[in-house]
Amino acid sequence: MSGMVIGIIIVAILVVAIVLMYNGLVKARTYTQESWSQINVQLKRRNDLIPNLVNTVRGYATHEKETLSKVVELRNQLVDQTKVAEPSTAQRQAAMQTSNQLSDTLKSIFALSENYPDLKANQEFNKLMEELTNTENKIAYSRQLYNSSVASYNIKLQSFPSNLVAGIGGFKAVDYLQVPEEETAAPKVSFDK
């Protein structure tokens, strides 16, 4: 009789452990999805600010049409890329690549203010620059948070015994967001004139 009670207790403990591991995996996966959502929120915020920036700059720098067109094109491309509810790793990487290109192009718009003193003095332009700079910082933080969430989730997937529950539950590893190789290279410096 006592052997049967011990057997029931062991089975109950195993069931509770499996449920806890499964719920931990669900929680980690959900945090990863939520952190990707935060990236999208910040990308949307930036995308919403860009038309105002373009319109402000357009009035001062009419011959910078190519740069402004590139910003609008990249913004529209990024809007399309971030519409996917559950993007694949390749779709996430493509969106981040477009985002990086957009960030670089925005830097050239910010640099325009040096050539146009009236633009530099424009309060709306300065406010937009500040908001976009803050948003760029939030995007960078959101990327870090995403990669941290991915690390926690992937660790759970690979750790024993939760890896057994992950296999049974169909949980799949998630890839990190990668920094493009050209952005990690040290800048070339030359003292020759």
Backbone as CSV, one residue per row, in Angstrom:
resi,resn,N_x,N_y,N_z,CA_x,CA_y,CA_z,C_x,C_y,C_z
1,MET,0.808,-1.181,0.000,0.000,0.000,0.000,0.863,1.261,0.000
2,SER,1.924,1.286,0.837,2.778,2.461,0.908,3.602,2.612,-0.377
3,GLY,3.935,1.498,-1.045,4.641,1.548,-2.324,3.788,2.209,-3.393
4,MET,2.493,1.970,-3.356,1.583,2.581,-4.315,1.477,4.085,-4.080
5,VAL,1.452,4.495,-2.842,1.395,5.918,-2.493,2.665,6.614,-2.943
6,ILE,3.803,5.971,-2.709,5.084,6.546,-3.143,5.110,6.661,-4.662
7,GLY,4.626,5.665,-5.370,4.549,5.706,-6.838,3.674,6.847,-7.320
8,ILE,2.548,7.067,-6.690,1.639,8.161,-7.062,2.307,9.507,-6.807
9,ILE,3.005,9.622,-5.696,3.707,10.873,-5.378,4.793,11.147,-6.406
10,ILE,5.558,10.129,-6.787,6.619,10.303,-7.792,6.027,10.725,-9.126
11,VAL,4.952,10.079,-9.539,4.291,10.442,-10.800,3.777,11.872,-10.725
12,ALA,3.183,12.248,-9.606,2.663,13.611,-9.436,3.796,14.629,-9.517
13,ILE,4.924,14.328,-8.897,6.084,15.234,-8.946,6.590,15.365,-10.383
14,LEU,6.663,14.255,-11.100,7.106,14.301,-12.504,6.157,15.121,-13.363
15,VAL,4.859,14.938,-13.166,3.867,15.697,-13.936,4.009,17.188,-13.642
16,VAL,4.141,17.542,-12.377,4.302,18.955,-11.998,5.586,19.515,-12.616
17,ALA,6.680,18.747,-12.573,7.950,19.202,-13.148,7.813,19.429,-14.656
18,ILE,7.162,18.519,-15.348,6.972,18.658,-16.797,6.113,19.872,-17.113
19,VAL,5.049,20.068,-16.350,4.180,21.230,-16.558,4.964,22.520,-16.317
20,LEU,5.763,22.557,-15.263,6.562,23.751,-14.969,7.582,24.035,-16.072
21,MET,8.241,22.993,-16.577,9.201,23.174,-17.673,8.493,23.660,-18.935
22,TYR,7.365,23.065,-19.253,6.604,23.469,-20.440,6.184,24.929,-20.309
23,ASN,5.633,25.300,-19.163,5.207,26.684,-18.952,6.383,27.657,-18.997
24,GLY,7.547,27.222,-18.503,8.751,28.047,-18.591,9.171,28.278,-20.030
25,LEU,9.049,27.258,-20.854,9.371,27.393,-22.278,8.383,28.331,-22.976
26,VAL,7.114,28.190,-22.657,6.096,29.074,-23.239,6.372,30.518,-22.842
27,LYS,6.704,30.713,-21.584,6.994,32.058,-21.076,8.209,32.654,-21.792
28,ALA,9.273,31.888,-21.935,10.479,32.370,-22.612,10.200,32.683,-24.079
29,ARG,9.433,31.816,-24.740,9.074,32.071,-26.147,8.238,33.336,-26.266
30,THR,7.316,33.520,-25.334,6.463,34.705,-25.351,7.274,35.973,-25.119
31,TYR,8.257,35.929,-24.213,9.126,37.089,-24.007,9.912,37.416,-25.279
32,THR,10.338,36.384,-25.996,11.053,36.607,-27.255,10.131,37.277,-28.276
33,GLN,8.905,36.799,-28.384,7.940,37.400,-29.312,7.619,38.838,-28.903
34,GLU,7.478,39.061,-27.613,7.166,40.404,-27.124,8.322,41.356,-27.380
35,SER,9.549,40.881,-27.230,10.692,41.762,-27.473,10.811,42.107,-28.961
36,TRP,10.429,41.184,-29.843,10.380,41.522,-31.278,9.303,42.567,-31.520
37,SER,8.199,42.437,-30.830,7.116,43.406,-30.947,7.585,44.803,-30.532
38,GLN,8.443,44.875,-29.516,8.968,46.173,-29.080,9.835,46.811,-30.166
39,ILE,10.574,45.996,-30.887,11.342,46.532,-32.020,10.377,47.135,-33.029
40,ASN,9.305,46.401,-33.344,8.318,46.906,-34.292,7.683,48.208,-33.819
41,VAL,7.412,48.315,-32.526,6.828,49.546,-31.984,7.765,50.729,-32.242
42,GLN,9.059,50.531,-31.986,10.022,51.622,-32.188,10.222,51.921,-33.678
43,LEU,10.192,50.880,-34.511,10.300,51.120,-35.959,9.094,51.905,-36.456
44,LYS,7.912,51.586,-35.945,6.710,52.317,-36.332,6.807,53.757,-35.881
45,ARG,7.296,53.975,-34.676,7.460,55.341,-34.166,8.370,56.129,-35.098
46,ARG,9.501,55.520,-35.475,10.416,56.209,-36.391,9.741,56.441,-37.738
47,ASN,9.039,55.424,-38.235,8.359,55.570,-39.523,7.315,56.679,-39.498
48,ASP,6.675,56.877,-38.350,5.686,57.953,-38.227,6.336,59.332,-38.188
49,LEU,7.556,59.424,-37.686,8.253,60.706,-37.608,8.870,61.130,-38.946
50,ILE,9.203,60.169,-39.775,9.939,60.461,-41.010,9.188,61.395,-41.961
51,PRO,7.885,61.210,-42.211,7.226,62.156,-43.129,7.328,63.612,-42.654
52,ASN,7.222,63.846,-41.357,7.362,65.206,-40.835,8.774,65.737,-41.064
53,LEU,9.769,64.894,-40.858,11.149,65.299,-41.083,11.382,65.622,-42.554
54,VAL,10.898,64.759,-43.434,11.083,64.973,-44.867,10.415,66.278,-45.300
55,ASN,9.212,66.510,-44.823,8.521,67.756,-45.191,9.241,68.982,-44.658
56,THR,9.794,68.905,-43.476,10.535,70.032,-42.904,11.801,70.301,-43.702
57,VAL,12.536,69.249,-44.030,13.787,69.409,-44.769,13.517,69.845,-46.202
58,ARG,12.453,69.322,-46.795,12.132,69.625,-48.195,12.042,71.137,-48.435
59,GLY,11.494,71.853,-47.487,11.353,73.300,-47.639,12.681,74.035,-47.670
60,TYR,13.697,73.480,-47.072,14.996,74.140,-46.996,15.996,73.600,-48.006
61,ALA,15.901,72.342,-48.305,16.929,71.690,-49.122,16.288,71.026,-50.339
62,THR,15.754,71.843,-51.224,15.027,71.294,-52.373,15.931,70.479,-53.301
63,HIS,17.214,70.803,-53.373,18.091,70.036,-54.269,18.624,68.763,-53.617
64,GLU,18.180,68.422,-52.432,18.547,67.175,-51.767,17.456,66.117,-51.981
65,LYS,16.763,66.238,-53.104,15.616,65.384,-53.388,15.981,63.896,-53.391
66,GLU,17.151,63.564,-53.878,17.566,62.157,-53.945,17.653,61.542,-52.543
67,THR,18.240,62.270,-51.612,18.352,61.778,-50.239,16.976,61.625,-49.614
68,LEU,16.121,62.611,-49.808,14.772,62.554,-49.246,13.974,61.401,-49.863
69,SER,14.132,61.200,-51.164,13.440,60.091,-51.833,13.912,58.753,-51.289
70,LYS,15.201,58.626,-51.016,15.758,57.382,-50.480,15.176,57.105,-49.086
71,VAL,15.045,58.145,-48.274,14.461,57.979,-46.937,13.026,57.480,-47.051
72,VAL,12.260,58.096,-47.915,10.856,57.701,-48.086,10.764,56.272,-48.617
73,GLU,11.608,55.933,-49.579,11.607,54.585,-50.154,11.932,53.531,-49.092
74,LEU,12.977,53.789,-48.310,13.359,52.833,-47.261,12.295,52.741,-46.174
75,ARG,11.697,53.865,-45.831,10.627,53.866,-44.832,9.470,52.994,-45.301
76,ASN,9.047,53.172,-46.552,7.935,52.396,-47.095,8.275,50.906,-47.169
77,GLN,9.510,50.610,-47.529,9.961,49.219,-47.584,9.914,48.605,-46.187
78,LEU,10.349,49.345,-45.190,10.348,48.845,-43.814,8.925,48.655,-43.297
79,VAL,8.030,49.558,-43.653,6.626,49.404,-43.251,6.086,48.088,-43.791
80,ASP,6.362,47.802,-45.053,5.892,46.542,-45.649,6.517,45.324,-44.964
81,GLN,7.799,45.417,-44.637,8.493,44.280,-44.033,8.022,43.996,-42.610
82,THR,7.550,44.986,-41.905,7.170,44.784,-40.504,5.682,44.500,-40.338
83,LYS,4.968,44.309,-41.422,3.539,43.981,-41.341,3.292,42.513,-40.999
84,VAL,4.302,41.678,-41.147,4.167,40.238,-40.929,3.998,39.973,-39.432
85,ALA,2.935,39.238,-39.078,2.640,38.979,-37.669,3.691,38.093,-37.010
86,GLU,4.048,36.993,-37.625,5.056,36.070,-37.093,6.165,35.917,-38.133
87,PRO,7.091,36.886,-38.177,8.120,36.841,-39.218,9.136,35.723,-38.992
88,SER,9.652,35.235,-40.089,10.723,34.235,-40.020,12.025,34.956,-39.677
89,THR,13.049,34.177,-39.401,14.354,34.774,-39.111,14.834,35.600,-40.295
90,ALA,14.654,35.082,-41.507,15.090,35.808,-42.709,14.321,37.126,-42.845
91,GLN,13.029,37.113,-42.541,12.239,38.342,-42.621,12.679,39.347,-41.556
92,ARG,13.007,38.856,-40.373,13.498,39.753,-39.314,14.831,40.371,-39.726
93,GLN,15.717,39.543,-40.264,17.029,40.044,-40.692,16.872,41.069,-41.825
94,ALA,15.958,40.815,-42.761,15.737,41.757,-43.858,15.209,43.086,-43.320
95,ALA,14.301,43.015,-42.364,13.767,44.250,-41.767,14.862,45.022,-41.051
96,MET,15.742,44.313,-40.349,16.826,44.991,-39.641,17.836,45.588,-40.618
97,GLN,18.052,44.911,-41.735,18.960,45.452,-42.749,18.384,46.742,-43.335
98,THR,17.103,46.729,-43.640,16.450,47.939,-44.149,16.485,49.037,-43.095
99,SER,16.252,48.659,-41.842,16.308,49.628,-40.750,17.692,50.257,-40.652
100,ASN,18.733,49.443,-40.792,20.100,49.972,-40.747,20.354,50.938,-41.898
101,GLN,19.876,50.598,-43.089,20.040,51.489,-44.239,19.302,52.805,-43.997
102,LEU,18.102,52.707,-43.416,17.324,53.899,-43.124,18.040,54.767,-42.093
103,SER,18.614,54.145,-41.072,19.367,54.899,-40.058,20.528,55.641,-40.702
104,ASP,21.245,54.967,-41.589,22.373,55.615,-42.269,21.910,56.787,-43.132
105,THR,20.806,56.620,-43.819,20.290,57.690,-44.672,19.795,58.858,-43.828
106,LEU,19.194,58.560,-42.691,18.754,59.637,-41.792,19.942,60.448,-41.288
107,LYS,21.072,59.776,-41.068,22.274,60.505,-40.633,22.668,61.552,-41.663
108,SER,22.504,61.230,-42.936,22.859,62.210,-43.968,21.883,63.388,-43.964
109,ILE,20.632,63.140,-43.587,19.679,64.257,-43.463,20.057,65.129,-42.279
110,PHE,20.454,64.503,-41.180,20.885,65.283,-40.020,22.094,66.141,-40.374
111,ALA,22.970,65.594,-41.203,24.159,66.341,-41.612,23.806,67.538,-42.492
112,LEU,22.655,67.490,-43.151,22.237,68.619,-43.992,22.106,69.904,-43.193
113,SER,21.767,69.781,-41.943,21.553,70.984,-41.134,22.821,71.821,-41.049
114,GLU,23.988,71.194,-41.210,25.242,71.949,-41.190,25.361,72.842,-42.427
115,ASN,24.770,72.410,-43.531,24.840,73.187,-44.777,23.730,74.220,-44.891
116,TYR,22.709,74.104,-44.055,21.558,74.996,-44.132,21.305,75.600,-42.756
117,PRO,21.910,76.760,-42.490,21.765,77.384,-41.169,20.301,77.633,-40.777
118,ASP,19.471,77.981,-41.774,18.055,78.205,-41.461,17.385,76.917,-40.988
119,LEU,17.775,75.797,-41.595,17.236,74.502,-41.182,17.726,74.157,-39.779
120,LYS,18.985,74.421,-39.533,19.563,74.140,-38.214,18.857,74.941,-37.116
121,ALA,18.380,76.125,-37.463,17.700,76.983,-36.489,16.211,76.655,-36.359
122,ASN,15.697,75.816,-37.250,14.272,75.479,-37.241,13.946,74.600,-36.033
123,GLN,13.029,75.102,-35.192,12.687,74.374,-33.969,12.032,73.028,-34.273
124,GLU,11.185,72.974,-35.296,10.522,71.716,-35.652,11.557,70.670,-36.071
125,PHE,12.529,71.097,-36.887,13.588,70.187,-37.323,14.376,69.685,-36.123
126,ASN,14.747,70.568,-35.220,15.510,70.172,-34.032,14.716,69.213,-33.154
127,LYS,13.425,69.475,-33.026,12.571,68.586,-32.228,12.497,67.209,-32.883
128,LEU,12.311,67.173,-34.206,12.254,65.899,-34.921,13.583,65.151,-34.822
129,MET,14.695,65.890,-34.942,16.010,65.254,-34.819,16.169,64.619,-33.439
130,GLU,15.737,65.328,-32.418,15.846,64.806,-31.057,14.972,63.560,-30.879
131,GLU,13.744,63.631,-31.378,12.848,62.475,-31.269,13.383,61.271,-32.038
132,LEU,13.909,61.524,-33.232,14.463,60.419,-34.026,15.713,59.838,-33.373
133,THR,16.540,60.682,-32.801,17.727,60.194,-32.097,17.320,59.330,-30.907
134,ASN,16.341,59.789,-30.142,15.836,58.992,-29.017,15.251,57.665,-29.504
135,THR,14.534,57.720,-30.622,13.938,56.502,-31.168,15.017,55.540,-31.650
136,GLU,16.064,56.057,-32.278,17.179,55.205,-32.712,17.805,54.504,-31.501
137,ASN,17.940,55.230,-30.393,18.474,54.623,-29.167,17.538,53.542,-28.650
138,LYS,16.233,53.787,-28.720,15.259,52.787,-28.271,15.277,51.564,-29.177
139,ILE,15.490,51.769,-30.467,15.592,50.632,-31.392,16.818,49.791,-31.027
140,ALA,17.933,50.451,-30.758,19.150,49.718,-30.377,18.916,48.939,-29.084
141,TYR,18.274,49.566,-28.107,17.982,48.870,-26.854,17.045,47.687,-27.104
142,SER,16.028,47.897,-27.941,15.066,46.826,-28.232,15.744,45.649,-28.915
143,ARG,16.710,45.927,-29.766,17.473,44.842,-30.398,18.253,44.053,-29.350
144,GLN,18.865,44.774,-28.406,19.598,44.096,-27.337,18.653,43.239,-26.499
145,LEU,17.489,43.787,-26.173,16.503,43.052,-25.388,16.046,41.802,-26.139
146,TYR,15.829,41.938,-27.436,15.426,40.794,-28.244,16.480,39.698,-28.174
147,ASN,17.736,40.067,-28.392,18.799,39.060,-28.367,18.947,38.435,-26.982
148,SER,18.733,39.205,-25.936,18.766,38.644,-24.574,17.620,37.657,-24.365
149,SER,16.448,38.021,-24.857,15.294,37.125,-24.747,15.522,35.846,-25.539
150,VAL,16.108,35.979,-26.720,16.428,34.806,-27.543,17.424,33.916,-26.807
151,ALA,18.422,34.527,-26.175,19.421,33.742,-25.441,18.760,32.946,-24.314
152,SER,17.910,33.600,-23.541,17.236,32.906,-22.431,16.371,31.760,-22.941
153,TYR,15.637,32.031,-24.002,14.762,31.004,-24.586,15.581,29.832,-25.117
154,ASN,16.626,30.130,-25.894,17.446,29.067,-26.481,18.180,28.252,-25.411
155,ILE,18.571,28.903,-24.316,19.213,28.169,-23.217,18.236,27.146,-22.643
156,LYS,16.982,27.560,-22.458,15.972,26.629,-21.944,15.766,25.463,-22.915
157,LEU,15.802,25.773,-24.219,15.620,24.717,-25.215,16.744,23.690,-25.191
158,GLN,17.923,24.118,-24.832,19.087,23.241,-24.893,19.439,22.602,-23.556
159,SER,18.853,23.094,-22.474,19.198,22.595,-21.140,18.394,21.340,-20.798
160,PHE,19.080,20.426,-20.127,18.422,19.211,-19.666,17.733,19.505,-18.344
161,PRO,16.553,19.070,-18.113,15.684,18.183,-18.868,14.647,18.934,-19.715
162,SER,14.699,20.275,-19.683,13.678,21.012,-20.442,13.813,20.785,-21.948
163,ASN,15.012,20.365,-22.412,15.162,20.069,-23.836,14.280,18.897,-24.262
164,LEU,14.035,17.967,-23.341,13.142,16.837,-23.637,11.700,17.333,-23.817
165,VAL,11.277,18.213,-22.919,9.927,18.782,-23.002,9.817,19.651,-24.258
166,ALA,10.881,20.402,-24.586,10.880,21.249,-25.778,10.719,20.409,-27.041
167,GLY,11.402,19.280,-27.096,11.286,18.388,-28.257,9.886,17.847,-28.407
168,ILE,9.302,17.428,-27.305,7.938,16.893,-27.340,6.939,18.004,-27.687
169,GLY,7.182,19.208,-27.144,6.255,20.329,-27.351,6.431,21.056,-28.675
170,GLY,7.447,20.692,-29.452,7.642,21.317,-30.761,8.241,22.714,-30.706
171,PHE,8.934,23.041,-29.643,9.575,24.354,-29.530,10.805,24.383,-30.429
172,LYS,10.994,25.475,-31.123,12.118,25.625,-32.050,13.015,26.779,-31.611
173,ALA,14.303,26.631,-31.845,15.266,27.691,-31.516,15.003,28.920,-32.383
174,VAL,15.363,30.062,-31.858,15.202,31.337,-32.559,16.598,31.907,-32.784
175,ASP,16.817,32.516,-33.948,18.118,33.100,-34.268,18.215,34.519,-33.714
176,TYR,19.446,34.890,-33.388,19.730,36.250,-32.937,19.653,37.213,-34.114
177,LEU,19.419,38.475,-33.802,19.581,39.512,-34.812,21.072,39.735,-34.972
178,GLN,21.531,39.764,-36.196,22.950,39.906,-36.469,23.263,41.340,-36.888
179,VAL,24.433,41.792,-36.524,24.916,43.090,-36.979,25.616,42.847,-38.308
180,PRO,25.272,43.630,-39.346,25.944,43.442,-40.631,27.464,43.554,-40.477
181,GLU,28.174,42.717,-41.213,29.629,42.656,-41.093,30.285,44.014,-41.332
182,GLU,29.757,44.786,-42.284,30.363,46.086,-42.583,30.253,47.056,-41.404
183,GLU,29.292,46.838,-40.521,29.140,47.711,-39.362,30.073,47.320,-38.224
184,THR,30.594,46.110,-38.248,31.499,45.674,-37.184,32.958,45.916,-37.539
185,ALA,33.215,46.215,-38.791,34.592,46.448,-39.224,35.096,47.781,-38.663
186,ALA,36.372,47.802,-38.296,36.961,49.039,-37.804,37.081,50.016,-38.965
187,PRO,36.766,51.287,-38.720,36.871,52.258,-39.790,38.336,52.446,-40.206
188,LYS,38.521,52.664,-41.476,39.866,52.889,-41.993,40.226,54.340,-41.731
189,VAL,41.416,54.538,-41.176,41.892,55.871,-40.844,43.176,56.124,-41.601
190,SER,43.263,57.312,-42.165,44.460,57.659,-42.911,44.865,59.087,-42.541
191,PHE,46.157,59.282,-42.326,46.646,60.608,-41.993,47.264,61.272,-43.215
192,ASP,47.221,60.592,-44.358,47.717,61.152,-45.606,46.720,62.146,-46.146
193,LYS,47.222,63.167,-46.784,46.316,64.172,-47.367,46.142,63.953,-48.819
